[in-house]
Amino acid sequence: ASFTISLRTVDNVTVTIKLRPSVPPSCRIRVKNVTGSELKIKPGDSTTFAFTCSTPEKYFIMEIEKKIDCVSGPCPFGDVHLYPPGLPRLNRTFIWDVKASTKAGLELQFTPWLKQIEPGETCPDSLSYHINSCIDKATVNIGTFCRNGSVSRVKLLGGVIMSLHLPWDSPLTTSGFNIANRASIKRLCIIESILKEESSITLMSPNYPLGFPEDELMTWQFVVPSNMRASVFFHNYSLSNCERKEERVEYYIPGSPSNPEVFKLSDSQPANIAGSFNLSLQGCDQDAQNPGILRLLFQVVVQHPQVDENVTHLVDLSKEWNTTVTIHFEGWPIRTPLMSEPICLICKDPRNCDRTLTLVSGAIYKISFLCKDLSRLRITAEKGISCVDLRWCQRKIYSLSVPKAITQLPIRLHKFIWKLLAPDLINIEITSPSLKLQQHVAEQRCNTSYSYSIVSATPETELNVGVFCPGGSIEKIQMRNNITVSLKTFGKGFLNESNHQDLKMSFVPHIKDECTFTVSPDPKAKVYLQTPNWPYGLPPYVSISWYILVPSKQVARLGFSKDRMGIVCDTGRAYVNIKEETPGAEETVRREDELLPQPRNMYHNFWVNVSNCKPVERTQLTLQFQVTSADKQIDLGVILAVVAGAGVLTAIGLTVCCVKKKKKKSQDPMVGVYNPNVNTQMPGKQGLFTKGRKNNESHVYAVIDDAMVYGHLLKESNGSVSPEVDVYRPFDGPIGSLPPSPPPFSFRKDIKCSSNTEDPPPLTGTDHDTYTFAHQKSGQPEDNGDTNEEKNGDTGTSLLENKEQDGSVE
């Protein structure tokens, strides 16, 4: 098919058809008998042409440029038409180049209204407008716009180059704008935006993302119903290097007592503005050597007034210290909300609102919310606790609970972080006295409304101790280094459970291990415990201990989830140590190349210690074990043995009683039996004793009867009275509470543990008196008082000596 284009001279229109960029010349334009790749038709010409292919829209584009001179002649104000008609169906661009004096202004009015887009974006219908302002020889890109927006008018100073891009299949027959004459606007441009309903629009400074012209001024006019509220947010901006003046934005708000209100671009911009307002951007005189770039991308959000707009919430942080509270949108700070999302604002006062608000301790705040759905907001808080002098810190217990000033807000708490800073030789202890803590493991997951994540950190390393929740068996955790405790909530249940928080912390003296857990399992409960840094493994040379409490009427069964540690050491050795806290207890030690202990019953409090080596690459030390508590079961054989033993003792007792009754008839009562004829009040006199102590065995208990009364055996020494033998007092002092000590990494040797390789631990009591008991030697007569005089009557053996001898035999 052939086309004919006839242009009138008076219209001053030029049509150019040319190949699309980067397209091979597979299709040509034929004019008469000549073919080519480009055709230009000037004003006053009439040309007939055809294409050598059936789909010329794939190869060619067309530009239709109309020049309008408003300086030397009258301007054709009114609607702008698409001329000439009958053009081939190609992607085409209509260009209107209007020259005008800077003493006058031009106004472009659009129907429908336009929406500004960022450079590189495309319009949904592929139809776009480009507006450029021309002042003298300088051209400024006002912006690129699509149809169906809120921009109703653009006023320009001087000339304008207006472009309309249409796809080849667009049915559009009108330009969608008209030109009007206005008085000088005394600024680069004015962009008017009409916002009738709830909406959000994005606008950019001219030349964005390049620099705004030096020392220029422009204005955005926003027409907003008086019953609506508008808020401004700056999302992206940069500043130039000014020599004179200062870059700023100015707001003109009808009814404001301080018009214009001046803000820096870095300030929080006004929000909750009732009705229409103007926003102006003012540049400065830039440094010629290093001008920099002034640019701005911002958002205007229009909303209905909120129901609780005038409801203020009191946040009292006056008694808090070293605390920050941030109210923010969900996903902050990683996720940036889309501009199309409904907006939620937090306001410190009616005009100072933003998507995020940070409050600091030591003050009282009154805040309100401009938000339809408060469930989209979250709270993140942080508190620092540090210790400098242990003498003062050690006497104080700190509560790790969320302040009521936060929990009473109608916003869900996302996270509360405590940063606990301890200097060298001072460690941190975390306790949960009533609720206790449960470690979150795959076999025993937390199902509470909140949990604690505990991390121990130094400048060089970080140890993730684990995730814990209330309602378990861990009473306390002692850790070295600085600690971060993060409370994270799940769902809305935390508001109900927040009143029962009981997590405490205190500073304690230096501990030997990197981390020590104290665990008190509930009766008949199964507790799962695992090494920190799960599943990435303990760091090299780190030692962790668990102290498991076993009630006297309970038995605990200890078992590991796998039979080996699963690592190979590059340097040093890895060990698992298990030891009950009872005198003479055997300590079980396993190396990384040995099988872990089989499940066993523990009848006393016991320690589990895991010490790491430096593993070879791609191996990590991860251990999990479980402790199950149950009531002690008495074996039937034991019961029968006890009954039989009681019967034997009863028979022996009856026999002894019979013998004693016979003796009573023929001899005086034994010293051990109460004898009224003995004067116990005057031990210094010898009148009632016919023999001295050295010459009889009255101080030896041959038989102990139920009726026997124990008393002090006294001797005479220069008229003074002193006890010969001390009164026996059983040891009831504490047994040591330190974990088993694994061998040092540089000196560890292969250890084979058995019942006869461990010496019993020494008694830790403070009384070390020697208690002596007499034992009748076999073969000696019962009454041998005169024959042992040369031995001074010392027939007893020290209990301490017996203990030492027993230990050496073992």
Secondary structure, DSSP 8 states (H G I E B T S, - for coil): -EEEEE--GGGTEEEEEEE-TT----S-EEETTEEESEEEE-TT-EEEEEESSS-GGGTEEEEEEEEEESSSS----EEEE--SSS--SSEEEEEEEEE--TTEEEEEEEEEEEEEE-TT---TTS-EEEEEEEETTEEEEEEEEEESSSEEEEEEESEEEEEEEE-TT----EEEEEEEEEE--SSSEEEEEE--SSEEEEEE-TTTTS---TT-EEEEEEE--TTSEEEEEEEEEEEE-EEES--EEEEE-TT-TT-SEEE-TTS----SEES-EEEEEE--EE-SSS-EEEEEEEEEEEE---TTTT--EEEE-TT--SEEEEEEETTTTT----TTS---EEEEETTEEES-EEEETTSEEEEEEE-S-GGGEEEEEEEEEE-S-HHHHTT--EE----HHHHTSSSEEEEEEEEEE--TTEEEEEE-TTT-EEE-BTTB---SSEEEEEEEE-SS-EEEEEEEEESSSEEEEEE-SEEEEEEEE-SSTHHHHGGG---EEEEEE--SSSEEEEE---TT-EEEEE-SSTTT---TT-EEEEEE---TTEEEEEEESSSS----EEES--EEEEEESSTT--EEEEETTS-----EEE-S-EEEEEE--EE-TT-----EEEEEEEE----HHHHHHHHHHHHHHHHHHHHHHHHHHHHHHHS---TTS--TTS-TT-TT--TT-SS-GGGS-TTS-S---TT------EEEETTEEEESS-------------------TTT-------TTS--------S-----EEE---TT--S--TTTTGGGTT--EEEHHHHHHHHHHH-
